[in-house]
Amino acid sequence: MANFWTYGLVMLSLWVGLQHAAVAIDTTVKITPDVVYGHKDGLAMTLDVFTPTENPNGAGVIFIVSGGWYSQWTPPEKLHGMLKPLTDAGYTVFAVRHGSSPKYGIPDAVADVRRSVRFIRLNARQFGISPARLGVFGISAGGHLSLTLGTTGDDGLIKDSDPVNRVSDRVQAVVAFVAPTDLTIMVREAKDRLPAYNRFPALDLDLAAAKKLSPLFEVSADDAPTLLLAGAKDDLVPIAHSQKIKAAFDQTQVPSRLMEFPEAGHGLPPADMKQAVEEMLNWFNKHLAQPTS
């Protein structure tokens, strides 16, 4: 069974293929690489910014670069191939990298992506976006981190000495592709844990930590509107992950939708991926639209 990151790369390749992307100069977008949003252990944490040069809509979308809670660097010109539908629609996109497994664990990744939202909101004017119109999406582990942002956002740590931490990390819309939502069934203590999870050091958590880091158990009425995209034949992150959190969203009346792809596994085939991207755009257009006066 392939791992999360391999599946993630396959999905990215399919996405890029759908857009007929190539590493080339694209005058429709300005790319600002390696913007530093924080530091830890003497290292910089970075994100790339993709700003549309034509008809920007003033909203921002964060892409969590993660698979198996590994976060790897890709030349931004190449990465733009999969982000182009968003920039073409006027969204400024932020590709966020977090501290990567195995050096860093899931708690570190969560802390990093939360900081990235605060940083982007604090500098919203510089990026040409509204601080009240931020969405997030991710694939697999990136989907888990996106859901974590959507279900655990706060209004900022008012008395913190770091001005970044005093800013809210709430997002206004979430799109999660094939996302784990319940880590308690994936860690070593889990009774029916899938053998494939043994290859992911990020899942070396006890049950208490796993529950705390599971979006399924953090759902509340103030969560961000969420679109879930999942394959019915996913044998790595079974579709029950998405179905259960959809039920929790329904119970708390959080606006949400689950789109199931009957023949898809953890990697969506091209036709399904094309439809998923269209649904993602529709979701962001609906929930990040410019407020009427």
C-alpha positions in Angstrom: 0.0 0.0 0.0 1.4 3.4 -1.0 2.0 6.1 1.5 0.2 9.4 2.0 2.9 11.5 0.3 3.0 9.2 -2.7 -0.7 9.5 -3.1 -0.4 13.3 -2.6 2.2 13.5 -5.4 -0.1 11.5 -7.7 -3.0 13.7 -7.0 -0.9 16.8 -7.6 0.4 15.4 -10.9 -3.2 14.7 -12.0 -4.2 18.2 -11.0 -1.4 19.7 -12.9 -2.1 17.6 -15.9 -5.7 18.8 -16.0 -4.4 22.3 -16.3 -1.8 21.5 -18.9 0.7 23.2 -16.7 4.4 23.6 -17.4 7.3 25.3 -15.7 7.1 28.5 -17.7 6.6 32.2 -17.3 2.9 33.0 -16.6 2.1 36.7 -16.7 -1.3 36.1 -15.1 0.3 35.6 -11.7 3.0 37.2 -9.6 5.0 34.6 -7.5 6.7 35.7 -4.3 8.6 32.7 -3.0 9.9 31.8 0.4 8.1 34.4 2.5 9.1 33.8 6.1 6.1 33.5 8.5 8.1 32.4 11.5 11.1 30.7 13.0 11.9 27.7 15.2 15.0 25.8 16.1 17.0 28.4 14.2 15.1 27.6 10.9 12.7 29.7 8.8 9.2 28.6 8.1 8.2 29.7 4.7 5.3 30.1 2.3 4.9 31.1 -1.4 2.5 33.7 -2.5 0.7 33.5 -5.8 -1.0 36.9 -6.6 -3.2 37.2 -9.7 -2.2 40.1 -11.9 -5.7 40.3 -13.5 -8.9 40.9 -11.6 -7.9 39.9 -8.1 -11.0 39.4 -6.0 -9.5 40.4 -2.6 -9.8 36.9 -1.0 -7.0 34.6 0.0 -6.8 30.8 -0.1 -4.2 28.9 1.9 -2.9 25.6 0.5 -1.4 23.3 3.1 1.6 21.6 1.5 1.4 18.2 3.4 1.1 14.5 2.8 1.6 12.1 5.6 2.5 15.2 7.6 5.6 15.5 5.4 5.9 18.9 3.9 8.2 19.1 0.9 9.4 22.0 -1.2 8.4 22.3 -4.9 9.5 25.0 -7.3 6.7 27.5 -7.0 6.5 27.9 -10.8 5.7 24.2 -11.0 3.3 24.3 -8.0 1.3 27.0 -9.7 0.1 24.4 -12.2 -2.3 23.0 -9.6 -3.2 26.4 -8.1 -3.9 28.1 -11.4 -7.7 27.5 -11.3 -7.7 29.6 -8.0 -5.5 32.4 -9.3 -7.4 32.5 -12.5 -10.6 33.0 -10.5 -8.9 36.0 -8.7 -7.8 34.4 -5.5 -4.4 35.1 -3.9 -3.0 31.7 -2.9 -0.5 31.0 -0.1 1.3 27.7 -0.3 2.3 27.0 3.3 4.9 24.5 4.4 5.0 23.3 8.0 7.7 21.6 10.0 8.0 18.2 8.4 7.8 14.6 9.8 9.9 12.8 11.0 11.7 15.7 12.6 8.5 17.3 13.7 5.2 15.8 14.7 1.5 16.6 14.2 1.4 19.1 17.1 4.2 21.0 15.5 2.5 21.0 12.1 -0.8 22.3 13.7 1.1 25.1 15.5 2.9 26.0 12.3 -0.2 26.3 10.1 -2.1 28.2 12.8 0.8 30.7 12.9 0.7 31.0 9.1 -3.0 32.1 9.2 -2.2 34.7 11.8 0.8 35.9 9.8 -1.2 36.2 6.6 -4.1 38.0 8.3 -1.7 40.4 10.0 -0.2 41.3 6.7 -3.4 41.1 4.7 -3.1 44.7 3.4 0.4 44.0 2.1 -0.9 40.9 0.3 -3.8 42.8 -1.2 -6.5 40.7 0.5 -9.3 41.2 3.1 -8.4 39.7 6.5 -12.0 38.6 6.8 -11.9 36.4 3.6 -9.5 33.6 4.1 -10.1 30.0 3.0 -7.9 26.9 3.3 -7.6 23.6 1.5 -5.4 20.5 1.6 -5.0 16.9 0.5 -4.9 13.9 2.9 -2.7 15.1 5.8 -3.1 18.6 4.4 -6.9 18.1 4.6 -6.5 17.0 8.2 -4.6 20.2 9.0 -7.2 22.3 7.0 -10.0 20.8 9.1 -8.1 21.5 12.3 -7.9 25.1 11.3 -11.6 25.1 10.6 -12.6 23.5 13.8 -10.2 25.0 16.4 -9.7 28.6 15.3 -9.4 31.3 18.0 -9.6 35.1 18.0 -5.9 35.6 19.0 -3.9 35.6 22.1 -4.4 39.2 23.2 -1.6 39.4 25.8 1.0 37.5 23.8 4.3 39.4 23.3 4.4 38.3 19.6 2.1 40.5 17.5 1.5 37.6 15.1 0.0 35.5 18.0 -2.4 38.4 18.9 -4.2 37.9 15.5 -7.0 35.5 14.9 -6.3 32.2 13.1 -9.9 31.6 12.1 -10.7 30.8 8.5 -13.9 31.5 6.7 -14.1 28.3 4.5 -12.4 24.9 4.3 -12.0 22.3 1.6 -10.6 18.9 2.6 -9.6 16.3 0.1 -9.5 12.6 1.4 -8.8 13.9 4.9 -8.2 11.9 8.1 -10.6 13.3 10.8 -10.1 10.8 13.7 -6.5 10.0 14.6 -7.5 7.8 17.5 -8.1 4.9 15.0 -4.7 5.5 13.4 -2.2 5.6 16.2 -0.4 2.5 17.7 -2.8 2.0 20.5 -5.8 1.7 18.1 -7.3 -1.8 18.1 -7.8 -2.2 14.4 -5.1 0.1 13.1 -4.2 -0.4 9.4 -0.7 -1.8 9.0 0.1 1.0 6.5 0.1 3.5 9.3 3.3 2.0 10.8 5.2 3.9 8.1 4.2 7.3 9.4 6.2 8.5 12.4 3.8 11.4 12.8 1.2 9.0 14.1 3.4 8.0 17.1 0.9 9.6 19.5 -0.9 8.3 22.6 -4.7 8.2 22.4 -5.2 11.4 24.5 -3.0 13.4 22.1 -4.6 11.7 19.1 -8.1 12.7 20.2 -7.0 16.3 20.9 -5.6 16.5 17.4 -8.6 15.0 15.7 -11.0 17.5 14.0 -13.9 15.1 14.5 -13.9 15.7 18.2 -13.5 19.5 17.9 -16.6 20.3 15.9 -18.7 23.2 17.3 -21.3 25.6 16.0 -18.8 28.3 15.2 -16.7 26.2 12.7 -16.0 27.3 9.2 -18.2 26.1 6.3 -16.6 22.9 5.1 -16.5 21.0 1.8 -15.4 17.3 2.1 -14.2 15.4 -1.0 -13.6 11.7 -0.5 -13.2 8.4 -2.5 -15.6 5.6 -1.6 -12.9 3.0 -2.2 -10.2 4.7 -0.2 -8.3 2.0 1.6 -5.8 4.4 3.3 -8.2 7.0 4.7 -11.6 5.2 4.6 -14.5 7.4 3.6 -16.0 6.9 7.1 -13.6 9.7 8.2 -15.4 12.2 6.1 -18.9 10.7 6.8 -18.5 11.0 10.5 -17.4 14.6 10.6 -20.1 15.5 8.1 -22.6 14.0 10.6 -21.0 16.1 13.4 -21.3 19.2 11.2 -24.9 18.5 10.6 -25.6 18.0 14.3 -24.1 21.4 15.1 -25.6 23.1 12.0 -22.3 24.0 10.5 -22.7 24.6 6.7 -21.1 21.6 5.0 -21.2 19.2 2.1 -19.7 15.8 1.5 -19.0 14.8 -2.1 -18.3 11.1 -2.5 -16.6 9.7 -5.6 -17.9 6.1 -5.9 -15.0 4.6 -7.8 -12.1 6.6 -6.3 -9.5 5.6 -3.8 -7.1 7.9 -1.9 -6.0 9.4 -5.2 -8.8 10.8 -7.3 -8.7 9.9 -11.0 -8.6 12.7 -13.6 -12.4 13.1 -14.2 -13.1 13.1 -10.5 -10.3 15.5 -9.8 -11.6 17.9 -12.4 -15.0 17.8 -10.8 -13.5 18.2 -7.3 -11.6 21.3 -8.3 -14.8 22.8 -9.8 -16.6 22.1 -6.5 -13.8 23.6 -4.5 -14.0 26.8 -6.6 -17.8 26.9 -6.2 -17.4 26.5 -2.4 -14.8 29.3 -2.1 -16.9 31.6 -4.4 -19.9 31.1 -2.2 -18.2 31.5 1.2 -15.5 34.0 0.4 -17.5 36.3 -1.8 -17.2 40.0 -1.3 -19.8 41.0 1.3 -22.6 43.2 0.0 -22.8 46.8 1.4 
